[in-house]
Amino acid sequence: MNLTKILSIVLFLVSIGLAYYLYDSIHSTIEFKESIASTEKQITDKLAVIREAEKAFLEQHGHYTADWDSLRNFIENGRVPITNRTEKITQLSYGEEKVEVIIDTIGFMPARDRIFKKNYSVNAAADGTFMGFLVKVNDVVVKGTPAYRLRAKDKEKTDVHNLIEQGTITSTANIKPGDAVTRGQNLISLWDYHLNPNVDIANLGQVPGSEGKMFDIFVGKIDRNGSMVSVIEVKDPAPINPERKASNEAKKRQPLGFGSRLDVGTAGNWE
């Protein structure tokens, strides 16, 4: 075997080795980024639950809590009022409309439902004659599902009105075809999860993927125009993403969290 053949074989083997090295490096990078994205999704899901729970806790108790056991107990055992929102629309003489929002407390519900679920109301689109429901209680529906028929006042045509939200139908109004309805009158109620119901509540304060580290949490009050208002800040103390670490000189991203110690608001920096 001459020198040329030997060099050719060596170069061929080297090229195969380099190709494998590049493939493995790219594949590992992709897997690492996917792992970070998956973990951060778990973190933001939990932060969203903590935020909603803290907001409900504030409504009930007049302050936020930094005690994870208290917040977890509130989620699991707390009760919050159920309110019914209706609109009264009055046509004014100069062509404008006056809209009055009426909110009544009609009962109580588990705090968990208040935190994880969102309720929607479907109201009559116009004054007219109700011509029938196209959904029933316990139906699971998607956006665009035909919901009810209505013949608007002074019109001969009956229109079909569709849902603009998805979820499970919880109630329909006690009306029948031929009954008169007014614009804004509640016809249908439904609910859907707006937060991940599989978030680990038992370990509420633990940061997913952090081997037991806890979220940093601060609650307090600040002066705003002479009034003391509640503030809250919750954040990940040890980001898995190198771009979010304090040691990253570029500081392109902040650790995942919501709220502020210095300002009122609960916006999340992942949104």
N, C-alpha and C positions, 0 to 999 in steps of 0.2 A: 504494500500500500504506500503510494507516494505521499509527499508532504501536502500536496493540494487536496487530496481526498481527506487526509486527516484533519486539515484545517476546516474543510467543508462540514465534516461531521461535528467537529467541536462547535462551530458557529451555529449549526442547526440545533444542537442540544442547548446552547446558550440562549438562542432565540425562543425555544420552547420554555425554558426556565423563566425568562423575562416575561413572556406572554402569560404564564401561569401566575407569576408574581403580580402583574398588573391586574389580572382578572380577580385574584383573591383580594387585592387591596381595594379595588372598586366595589366588589361584592360586600366586603366587610364595612366599608363606609356607608353603603346603602342600608345595610342591616342596622348599623349604629343609628343612623338618622331615623329609620323607621321605629326603632326602639324608643328613641327620645320622643318622637311624635306621639306614640302610643301612651307613654308614661305621662306626658304633659296633658294629653286628653283626659286621663284619669284624674290628674290634679285639678284641672279646670272644672271638671264635672263636680268634684267634691267642693271646690271653692264656691261654685254656684249654689250648691245646697246650703253650705254654711251661710252664705250671704242672705239667701231667702229665709233661712231659719232665724237669723239675727234680726232681720227686718220684722218678721212676725213677732219675735220676742220683744222688740222695741215697742210695737203697737200694744202688746198686752201689758208690759211692765214699765214702760216709760224710760227704759235704758237698755243698752246692749249688755251682753255678758261676755267675760273673758274666761268663764269657767266651762270647760268642755263637758263636764258631767251635767251641769245645769242645762246646757243647750241640748245635749243628747236626750235628757229626760223630757225636755219640752217637746222635742220632735216626736218621741215615742208615746208620751202620755198627755201632752197638753191639748187644750180645746180652745178654739177661736170662734168668734161669731160668724154666722152666715148672713150675708147681706144680699138684698135683691135690688138691683139697679133698674129703674125705669125712667123713661123720658116723657115729659109732657111738652108737646110742641103747640104753641099758640101763634096763629097768623095775625100779625099786627096790621093796623090800618094803612101804614105807609109801605107795605110790601115786604117788610122784613119778618123774620121768624124769631120768636122768643122760645128758647129751649131751657126747660127746667129739669134738672136731674134729681130724682127722688131716690134716696137710699134707705131701705128699711132693714132692720135686723129681724130675721125670721127664725133664728135658731142657732145651734152651735155645731161645729164639725171638728174632727180630729186635726190637730196641728199638722200631722204628717200629710193629710190631704191638702191642706192650705198651702203647704210648702212645695209639694211635688206636682200638684195638679193645677190646671188653670181652667176656670169656668168661663163659658161664653154664653151670651144671650143673643137670640135671633129675634129681632123686632119687626113688626109690620112695616113694610116699605112705604105704605101710603094709606090714606083713608080709603075705605072701600068695603067690599063684601068678601069675607073669607070663604074660600071654595074647597078647602080640604088640605089635610096634611099628606105629605108623601114620604114621611119617615115616622117611626114609632119608637117608644121608649126601649132602651137597651140596644138599639141599632148602633153598630160601629160604622161610622161614615167617613168619607174623605172629602176634601175640598171639591166643590163643584157638584156635589150630590143635590138633586132636586129636593127641596125642603117643604114647600107649601105652594098652594095656588091662591091667587088673590085677584079679584076684579076691582081695579081702582075706581074711585068715585067718578061718575060722569063718563065712564068708558064701557064699551060693550065687550072688549076683549079681555079674557082671563089670562094673566101672566103667571108663569112658573118662576119662582124665586129659588136660587141655589144657595147652598152653604158656602161661606167664605173661610170656614175653619173645619178641621177634622176632629174626630173624637167619638165619644159615646153619648148618645142621647139620654138625658136624665129625666126630662119632663116635657110635656106639651101642654099648652093652655087648654083650659076647660071650655072650649068653643066647638061649634059644629058648622058644617057648610051652610051658608046663608046668613050667618051672624055678621053684624057690622063690626068692623075693627077700625081703630084709629092709628095713624102713623106713630110709630114708636112703641106701640103696645107689645109687650113680650109675648111671643108665640112658642118659642122652643128654647130649651136650655141644654147644654152639652158640656162635656169636660174632656181634657186630654192631658197627658203628662207633658210638662214643659221642662222638666229636669229628669236626669237619669235615675229611675227608681231603684237601680241596683247598687247605688253608692253605699259603701260600708259605713253604716251609722254607728256600729258598735265601737269602731276606732275612728270616730269623727275627726279628731284633731291630728291624726297621723297623716303625713305626706306620703302618698302612694309612691312606691319604688325607692324609698329613702331609708329602709331598714330601721323604721321606728322613730324617725325624727318627727317632731311636732311643728305644726304651723306656728309662726310668730303671730301673736294676736295682741292688739292694743285697743282698749276702749276708754273713752273719757268724754269730757265736755269742753267746749270752747265758747268764747263770747262772740256772738254775732249781733251787732247793733243793740247791745244791752240785754240780749237774751242768751241764756246758756243752752246750747244745743249739743246733742250727742254726736260723737264721731267714732269711727271704727277703722282699723287697718288690719288686714290679715294677709300674710305673704309666706312664700316658701323660703325657708332660711338657708337651704342648701340645694340650689338648682342642679338638676342632672345635666342640663344643657350648658355646655361650656360658654356659650355666648351670653348667658344670663348670670354668670358668676362674677363676684366683685373683683376677682383677680384679672378678669378680661379687660385689657386696657382700652379696647375699642368701645366697650360699654354700649353695644348696639341695642341690647334689650335689658329690661329690668326683670328681677325675679317675679314669677307669677304671683299675682295678688289682687286685692281690691280695697277700695277705700283710701282714707288719708287721715293722718293724725292732726293735720292742720286745716282741713277743709271739710265741709259737709258734702257727703256723696258716697256712693258705694259702687262706682264704676270699676269694672275689671279691666286690667291692662291686656287681656287676651282678646277682648271684644273688638 
